[in-house]
Every structure is written in structure tokens, then in C-alpha cells.
Amino acid sequence: MKSLITNSIASVLLLSGVTVAIADTIVLAPEQETEIRTYVKKEPLASIKLPGVELNVGSKVPDTVELHQVPNVKYRYTVIDNRTVVVDPETHTVIKVLD
């Protein structure tokens, strides 16, 4: 009985965590993505290397990485390992990797 209750609680916590993770996902509007892509083509940056940093949506880039502004867009960008990465400047969380 004790095991059943423990498993039930663990399941609820796991599902709650998944819900929170999904709710925290930032979706980049198509217009914003187009504006960022256009700006990045006009203002190319040199790529930097960040060994050990995964470039996935939700991962974080170190605070030491310089983020560059796109006019009229809240988010910033940088180029890591020849991939343009859109980052939330407040949290340094990757919200989009442009290939």
C-alpha cells in the first residue's frame, strides 16, 4: 500500500513537471522569425565555439556569450558552431536554432 501511494505521488509530480516545462516553452511568432532571419543575413556574425554546450531549445548559453539585438524584436541572437541561435536575453535560454 505504501509503495502504491509513493508511486502515485511520483507520477503526479512527474506529470506536473512536464506540464510546467511545456508551459514555459516560448514560441517564436513567424513574423519575428522572418525578421530575425532577414536581419541575420544582413548582419552576419563570426561563429564562436562553445565546447560542451548543447544547442537545443530550452538549453542555456553562458552569460559570457555576447547576444546581439535585432531591431523591433525582444529576443537576441548569436552564432555558435556555425548555427544561428535565438536567445531570450533575460534567461539566456535558447528559444530557436535557425538552420
C-alpha positions in Angstrom: 0.0 0.0 0.0 2.8 2.4 0.9 4.5 1.6 -2.4 1.3 2.4 -4.3 1.0 5.8 -2.7 4.6 6.6 -3.3 4.3 5.7 -6.9 1.1 7.7 -7.3 2.8 10.8 -5.8 5.8 10.3 -8.0 3.6 10.1 -11.1 1.7 13.3 -10.2 5.0 15.1 -9.6 6.4 13.9 -12.9 3.3 14.9 -14.8 3.3 18.3 -13.1 6.9 18.9 -14.1 6.1 18.0 -17.7 3.2 20.4 -17.7 5.4 23.2 -16.3 8.1 22.6 -18.9 5.6 22.8 -21.7 4.0 26.0 -20.3 7.5 27.6 -20.1 8.2 27.0 -23.8 8.5 30.2 -25.8 7.1 30.1 -29.3 8.6 32.5 -31.8 6.0 34.1 -34.0 6.5 33.5 -37.7 6.8 37.3 -38.3 9.6 37.5 -35.7 11.4 34.5 -37.1 11.3 36.1 -40.6 12.5 39.4 -39.2 15.4 37.7 -37.4 16.4 35.6 -40.4 16.4 38.7 -42.7 18.5 40.7 -40.2 21.0 37.9 -39.6 21.6 37.7 -43.4 22.3 41.5 -43.5 24.4 41.5 -40.3 26.4 38.2 -40.2 28.4 37.4 -37.1 31.5 35.3 -36.7 30.8 31.9 -35.2 32.0 31.2 -31.7 32.9 27.7 -30.3 31.3 26.6 -27.1 32.5 23.1 -26.3 30.1 21.1 -24.2 27.1 23.4 -24.8 24.2 21.8 -26.5 22.2 23.9 -28.9 18.7 22.7 -28.2 15.6 24.7 -27.5 15.5 25.1 -23.7 19.2 24.9 -23.1 21.1 27.9 -21.8 24.0 29.7 -23.2 26.6 31.1 -20.7 26.1 34.7 -19.5 29.5 35.4 -21.0 28.2 34.9 -24.6 27.6 38.3 -26.3 24.0 38.4 -27.6 23.2 40.7 -30.5 20.0 42.8 -30.8 17.6 42.6 -33.7 15.6 45.8 -34.2 12.0 45.6 -33.1 12.4 42.1 -31.7 12.6 41.2 -28.0 15.0 38.3 -28.5 18.7 38.4 -29.3 20.9 36.2 -31.4 24.4 34.8 -31.6 26.2 32.3 -33.8 27.6 29.2 -32.1 29.3 26.4 -34.1 28.0 28.0 -37.3 24.4 27.9 -36.2 22.3 31.0 -35.5 20.7 30.7 -32.1 17.8 32.9 -30.9 18.1 33.5 -27.2 15.8 35.1 -24.5 18.1 37.8 -23.2 16.6 37.7 -19.7 17.2 34.0 -19.1 19.8 33.2 -21.7 17.6 30.3 -22.8 17.7 29.1 -26.4 14.2 29.6 -27.9 15.1 28.7 -31.6 18.0 27.3 -33.5 17.9 28.6 -37.1 19.5 26.2 -39.6 
